[in-house]
Amino acid sequence: MERIQSEEQYQELINGDRLTVIKFDTNWCPDCKNLDRFIGDVIDKHQDKQFFALDAEKFLTIAEQNQVRGIPSLLVFKDGEKIAHLHSKWAKTPTQISDYLETLESKQ
């Protein structure tokens, strides 16, 4: 999964007309590392969305603006709006994440 490198890149991605899933994480988070073990399968199942990762500590202002309180969190954007936020508590398994992403099909 490509990692967001700048605020400009983040802005460009969230303003797109495609569903963009951003995984907010850190390099020290055990749950983030666990998610990394299976996120590839989730991405393969949801080819209609684009996926990126963002370091919540490096981009603290972005994390705060989006009310990211726990990591990993998956936020979904389209046309400049946050349309979904899957908190870390509900992002523990591939099934939880895939089921949640499938509920967004109508927002495409």
Residue frames as a rotation matrix with the C-alpha (Angstrom) as fourth column:
MET 1
0.588 0.809 0.000 0.00
0.809 -0.588 0.000 0.00
0.000 0.000 -1.000 0.00
GLU 2
-0.154 -0.648 0.746 1.42
0.585 -0.668 -0.459 3.35
0.796 0.366 0.482 -1.00
ARG 3
-0.043 0.024 -0.999 2.21
0.952 -0.304 -0.048 5.73
-0.304 -0.953 -0.009 1.85
ILE 4
0.805 0.363 0.470 1.12
0.477 -0.867 -0.148 9.37
0.353 0.343 -0.871 1.66
GLN 5
-0.089 -0.987 -0.132 4.20
0.971 -0.057 -0.231 11.59
0.221 -0.149 0.964 1.67
SER 6
-0.960 -0.262 0.096 2.80
0.246 -0.957 -0.153 15.12
0.132 -0.124 0.984 1.93
GLU 7
-0.411 0.842 -0.349 -0.24
0.181 -0.300 -0.937 17.17
-0.894 -0.448 -0.029 2.88
GLU 8
-0.338 0.241 -0.910 -0.56
-0.840 -0.514 0.176 18.15
-0.425 0.824 0.376 -0.78
GLN 9
-0.852 0.004 -0.523 -0.75
-0.291 0.827 0.481 14.51
0.434 0.562 -0.704 -1.83
TYR 10
-0.782 0.597 -0.180 -3.35
0.507 0.439 -0.742 13.87
-0.364 -0.671 -0.646 0.89
GLN 11
-0.283 0.690 -0.666 -5.49
-0.282 -0.724 -0.630 16.79
-0.917 0.010 0.399 -0.34
GLU 12
-0.519 0.027 -0.854 -5.26
-0.855 -0.006 0.519 15.64
0.009 1.000 0.026 -3.93
LEU 13
-0.938 0.115 -0.328 -6.32
0.080 0.989 0.121 12.11
0.338 0.087 -0.937 -3.00
ILE 14
-0.635 0.732 -0.247 -9.30
0.520 0.168 -0.838 13.04
-0.572 -0.660 -0.487 -0.82
ASN 15
-0.245 0.537 -0.807 -10.60
-0.465 -0.796 -0.388 15.49
-0.850 0.280 0.445 -3.42
GLY 16
-0.939 -0.154 -0.306 -10.79
-0.343 0.419 0.841 12.82
-0.001 0.895 -0.446 -6.11
ASP 17
-0.070 0.988 -0.138 -14.04
-0.989 -0.050 0.138 11.36
0.129 0.146 0.981 -7.41
ARG 18
0.028 -0.007 -1.000 -13.04
-0.135 0.991 -0.011 7.78
0.990 0.136 0.027 -6.52
LEU 19
0.956 0.264 0.130 -13.55
-0.175 0.157 0.972 6.22
0.236 -0.952 0.197 -3.09
THR 20
0.016 -1.000 0.011 -10.21
-0.265 -0.015 -0.964 6.60
0.964 0.013 -0.265 -1.33
VAL 21
0.921 0.208 -0.330 -9.48
0.213 0.439 0.873 4.53
0.327 -0.874 0.360 1.78
ILE 22
0.071 -0.910 0.408 -6.73
-0.442 -0.395 -0.805 5.90
0.894 -0.123 -0.431 4.00
LYS 23
0.596 -0.006 -0.803 -5.30
0.595 0.675 0.436 3.75
0.539 -0.738 0.406 6.77
PHE 24
0.451 -0.428 0.783 -4.12
-0.637 -0.769 -0.054 5.97
0.626 -0.474 -0.620 9.62
ASP 25
0.822 -0.254 -0.509 -1.34
0.444 0.846 0.294 4.17
0.356 -0.468 0.809 11.47
THR 26
0.599 -0.775 0.203 2.08
-0.793 -0.540 0.282 4.50
-0.109 -0.330 -0.938 13.12
ASN 27
0.120 -0.640 -0.759 5.22
-0.547 0.595 -0.589 2.40
0.828 0.485 -0.279 12.85
TRP 28
-0.828 -0.484 0.285 5.07
-0.479 0.345 -0.807 1.26
0.292 -0.804 -0.518 16.50
CYS 29
-0.101 0.921 0.376 1.41
-0.975 -0.015 -0.224 0.15
-0.200 -0.388 0.899 16.66
PRO 30
-0.809 -0.229 0.542 0.92
-0.223 0.972 0.079 -3.63
-0.544 -0.057 -0.837 17.14
ASP 31
0.118 0.931 0.346 -2.65
0.261 0.307 -0.915 -3.58
-0.958 0.198 -0.207 15.78
CYS 32
0.518 -0.022 -0.855 -1.38
-0.713 -0.563 -0.417 -1.72
-0.473 0.826 -0.307 12.69
LYS 33
-0.566 -0.799 -0.204 1.19
-0.803 0.478 0.355 -4.44
-0.186 0.365 -0.912 12.07
ASN 34
-0.564 0.465 0.683 -1.53
0.173 0.875 -0.452 -7.07
-0.808 -0.137 -0.574 12.45
LEU 35
0.528 0.795 -0.300 -3.72
-0.087 -0.300 -0.950 -5.24
-0.845 0.527 -0.089 9.94
ASP 36
0.087 -0.600 -0.796 -0.78
-0.938 -0.319 0.138 -5.09
-0.336 0.734 -0.590 7.51
ARG 37
-0.719 -0.391 0.575 -0.70
-0.278 0.920 0.278 -8.91
-0.638 0.040 -0.769 7.48
PHE 38
-0.402 0.645 0.649 -4.08
0.721 0.660 -0.209 -9.14
-0.564 0.384 -0.731 5.74
ILE 39
0.078 0.493 -0.866 -4.85
-0.142 -0.855 -0.499 -5.73
-0.987 0.162 0.003 4.23
GLY 40
-0.773 -0.425 -0.471 -3.53
-0.519 -0.004 0.855 -6.91
-0.365 0.905 -0.217 0.85
ASP 41
-0.816 0.536 0.216 -6.37
0.574 0.793 0.202 -9.45
-0.063 0.289 -0.955 0.64
VAL 42
0.053 0.843 -0.536 -8.89
0.583 -0.462 -0.668 -6.72
-0.811 -0.277 -0.516 1.47
ILE 43
-0.223 -0.223 -0.949 -7.43
-0.499 -0.810 0.308 -4.46
-0.838 0.542 0.069 -1.22
ASP 44
-0.984 -0.179 -0.024 -7.61
-0.120 0.551 0.826 -7.29
-0.134 0.815 -0.563 -3.78
LYS 45
-0.496 0.865 0.070 -11.29
0.836 0.498 -0.228 -7.76
-0.232 -0.054 -0.971 -2.94
HIS 46
0.506 0.671 -0.542 -12.08
0.550 -0.735 -0.396 -4.04
-0.665 -0.098 -0.741 -3.32
GLN 47
-0.410 -0.734 0.541 -10.43
0.865 -0.125 0.485 -3.07
-0.289 0.667 0.687 -6.60
ASP 48
0.257 0.619 0.743 -13.00
0.783 -0.584 0.216 -0.30
0.567 0.526 -0.634 -7.09
LYS 49
0.996 0.022 -0.088 -11.38
0.076 -0.740 0.669 1.70
-0.050 -0.673 -0.738 -4.28
GLN 50
0.243 -0.966 0.090 -7.90
0.059 -0.078 -0.995 3.13
0.968 0.247 0.037 -3.93
PHE 51
0.893 0.017 -0.450 -5.97
0.432 0.247 0.867 2.49
0.126 -0.969 0.213 -0.72
PHE 52
0.115 -0.870 0.480 -3.23
-0.058 -0.488 -0.871 4.53
0.992 0.072 -0.107 0.95
ALA 53
0.351 -0.100 -0.931 -1.52
0.909 0.278 0.312 4.66
0.228 -0.955 0.188 4.34
LEU 54
0.304 -0.224 0.926 -0.81
-0.093 -0.974 -0.205 7.78
0.948 -0.023 -0.317 6.39
ASP 55
-0.457 -0.549 -0.700 1.40
0.694 0.272 -0.667 8.07
0.556 -0.790 0.257 9.48
ALA 56
0.558 0.829 0.029 -0.88
0.594 -0.424 0.684 9.59
0.580 -0.364 -0.729 12.13
GLU 57
0.451 -0.475 -0.756 2.09
0.677 -0.370 0.636 10.96
-0.582 -0.798 0.154 14.09
LYS 58
-0.635 -0.724 0.268 3.87
0.706 -0.404 0.581 12.49
-0.312 0.559 0.769 11.11
PHE 59
-0.696 0.500 0.515 0.61
0.107 -0.637 0.763 14.11
0.710 0.586 0.390 9.97
LEU 60
-0.770 0.327 -0.548 -0.88
0.617 0.161 -0.771 14.82
-0.164 -0.931 -0.325 13.39
THR 61
-0.725 0.511 -0.462 -2.90
-0.425 -0.860 -0.284 17.81
-0.542 -0.009 0.840 12.19
ILE 62
-0.504 0.540 -0.675 -4.62
-0.660 0.263 0.704 15.70
0.557 0.800 0.223 9.53
ALA 63
-0.644 0.238 -0.727 -5.34
0.459 0.880 -0.119 12.98
0.612 -0.411 -0.676 12.10
GLU 64
-0.793 0.333 -0.510 -6.79
0.373 -0.396 -0.839 15.54
-0.481 -0.856 0.190 14.52
GLN 65
-0.686 0.542 -0.485 -8.90
-0.697 -0.681 0.225 17.21
-0.208 0.493 0.845 11.82
ASN 66
-0.296 0.546 -0.784 -10.41
-0.525 0.593 0.611 13.82
0.798 0.592 0.111 11.04
GLN 67
0.292 0.429 0.855 -10.97
-0.954 0.065 0.293 12.90
0.070 -0.901 0.428 14.69
VAL 68
0.288 -0.328 -0.900 -8.70
-0.086 0.927 -0.365 9.87
0.954 0.183 0.239 14.55
ARG 69
0.481 0.006 0.877 -8.69
-0.853 -0.230 0.469 8.71
0.204 -0.973 -0.105 18.17
GLY 70
0.389 -0.350 0.852 -7.32
-0.300 0.826 0.477 5.21
-0.871 -0.441 0.216 17.73
ILE 71
0.057 -0.441 -0.895 -5.05
-0.997 0.025 -0.075 3.45
0.055 0.897 -0.439 15.29
PRO 72
-0.957 -0.180 0.229 -5.32
0.275 -0.298 0.914 1.81
-0.096 0.937 0.335 12.94
SER 73
-0.013 0.961 -0.278 -8.36
0.074 -0.276 -0.958 3.66
-0.997 -0.033 -0.067 11.62
LEU 74
-0.687 -0.098 0.720 -9.66
0.703 0.161 0.693 3.45
-0.184 0.982 -0.042 8.08
LEU 75
-0.136 0.606 -0.784 -11.19
-0.028 -0.793 -0.608 6.62
-0.990 -0.060 0.125 6.71
VAL 76
-0.289 0.149 0.946 -12.95
0.912 0.342 0.225 6.81
-0.290 0.928 -0.235 3.38
PHE 77
-0.307 0.081 -0.948 -13.07
-0.057 -0.996 -0.067 9.99
-0.950 0.033 0.310 1.31
LYS 78
-0.269 0.195 0.943 -14.70
0.954 0.187 0.233 11.08
-0.131 0.963 -0.236 -1.92
ASP 79
0.161 0.328 0.931 -14.99
0.633 -0.758 0.158 14.51
0.757 0.564 -0.330 -3.52
GLY 80
-0.471 -0.518 0.714 -13.29
-0.134 -0.758 -0.638 16.17
0.872 -0.396 0.287 -0.55
GLU 81
0.244 0.641 0.728 -15.61
-0.886 -0.159 0.436 14.72
0.395 -0.751 0.529 2.09
LYS 82
-0.911 -0.375 0.172 -15.01
-0.411 0.790 -0.456 12.07
0.035 -0.486 -0.874 4.71
ILE 83
-0.067 0.949 -0.309 -17.85
-0.792 0.138 0.595 9.65
0.607 0.284 0.742 4.11
ALA 84
0.826 0.323 -0.461 -16.86
-0.011 0.828 0.561 6.85
0.563 -0.458 0.688 6.49
HIS 85
-0.100 -0.827 0.554 -14.62
-0.862 -0.207 -0.464 6.17
0.498 -0.523 -0.692 9.49
LEU 86
0.703 0.224 -0.675 -13.89
0.037 0.936 0.350 2.63
0.711 -0.271 0.649 10.66
HIS 87
0.486 -0.474 0.734 -12.36
-0.862 -0.402 0.310 2.89
0.148 -0.783 -0.604 14.13
SER 88
-0.471 -0.844 -0.256 -9.60
-0.757 0.536 -0.374 0.53
0.453 0.018 -0.891 15.20
LYS 89
-0.474 0.351 0.808 -11.99
-0.617 0.522 -0.589 -1.37
-0.628 -0.777 -0.032 17.48
TRP 90
0.537 0.794 0.284 -13.91
-0.258 0.475 -0.841 -2.57
-0.803 0.378 0.460 14.40
ALA 91
0.670 -0.377 -0.639 -10.91
-0.702 -0.041 -0.711 -3.10
0.242 0.925 -0.292 12.09
LYS 92
0.093 -0.638 0.764 -9.43
-0.783 0.427 0.453 -6.26
-0.616 -0.640 -0.460 13.58
THR 93
-0.195 -0.104 0.975 -10.23
0.258 0.954 0.154 -8.85
-0.946 0.282 -0.159 10.91
PRO 94
-0.986 -0.164 0.007 -10.42
0.040 -0.195 0.980 -9.00
-0.160 0.967 0.199 7.10
THR 95
-0.421 0.901 0.108 -14.12
0.849 0.350 0.395 -9.84
0.318 0.258 -0.912 7.34
GLN 96
0.152 0.461 -0.874 -14.91
0.744 -0.635 -0.206 -6.80
-0.650 -0.619 -0.440 9.51
ILE 97
-0.479 -0.432 -0.764 -13.14
-0.099 -0.838 0.536 -4.49
-0.872 0.333 0.359 7.09
SER 98
-0.984 0.107 0.145 -14.53
0.166 0.226 0.960 -6.04
0.070 0.968 -0.240 3.89
ASP 99
-0.206 0.971 -0.123 -18.08
0.977 0.212 0.037 -6.09
0.062 -0.112 -0.992 5.24
TYR 100
0.100 0.190 -0.977 -17.77
0.460 -0.879 -0.124 -2.43
-0.882 -0.437 -0.175 6.21
LEU 101
-0.736 -0.460 -0.497 -16.34
-0.200 -0.554 0.808 -1.41
-0.647 0.694 0.315 2.83
GLU 102
-0.806 0.495 0.324 -19.16
0.566 0.483 0.668 -3.24
0.174 0.722 -0.669 1.06
THR 103
0.091 0.865 -0.493 -21.68
0.879 -0.303 -0.369 -0.99
-0.469 -0.400 -0.788 2.83
LEU 104
-0.181 -0.255 -0.950 -20.12
-0.030 -0.964 0.264 1.94
-0.983 0.076 0.167 0.94
GLU 105
-0.628 -0.108 0.770 -20.96
0.689 0.382 0.616 0.60
-0.360 0.918 -0.166 -2.52
SER 106
0.349 0.882 0.318 -23.95
0.936 -0.317 -0.150 2.95
-0.031 0.350 -0.936 -2.81
LYS 107
0.640 -0.141 -0.755 -21.73
0.180 -0.928 0.326 5.99
-0.747 -0.345 -0.569 -2.18
GLN 108
-0.377 -0.843 0.385 -19.66
0.597 0.097 0.796 5.50
-0.708 0.530 0.467 -5.32
